Amino acid sequence: MRRTSRRTTPSAHPGVSGTARVARRAAHLVSRVRQGDIAVIDHHDLDRETAQRLVDRGVAAVVNAAPMISGRYANLGPEVLAEAGIPLLDQVGHGGWAAVPDGQTIRVHEGIVYAGEHAVAHGRTVDLRGIRAEM
């Protein structure tokens, strides 16, 4: 199921923007996240069920301090998010995760998380092709 309702920034500032909802584990975030929010997590190997709950809640993007796929086992969460058209950024590290202020509007574009005009975290953009190659 591909979502089309997503907040984006004006053309002067490309990417996806939304209110940052920050929690260590994605499962703890699901009850707080709303349509158009950006989920900011520190969650290795995001599972399918949690990813589907994020899709159902209408997240605009997911930023992860940890790798979406570590290779320890086949986890389907990243694929669920990517198939729904949700931009994914991982490996921003704990410092990047901690630098994103909960409740503030942030923007994600080309591997960078911006709070206002300032880059606060850098990571790896994850797409469906890359996910399938890693799996």
Secondary structure, 3 states (H helix, E strand, C coil): CCCCCCCECCCCCCCEEEEEEECCCHHHHCCCCCCCCEEEECCCCCCHHHHHHHHHHCCCEEEECCCCCCCCCCCCHHHHHHHCCCCEEECCHHHHHHHCCCCCEEEEECCEEEECCEEEEECEEECHHHHHHHC
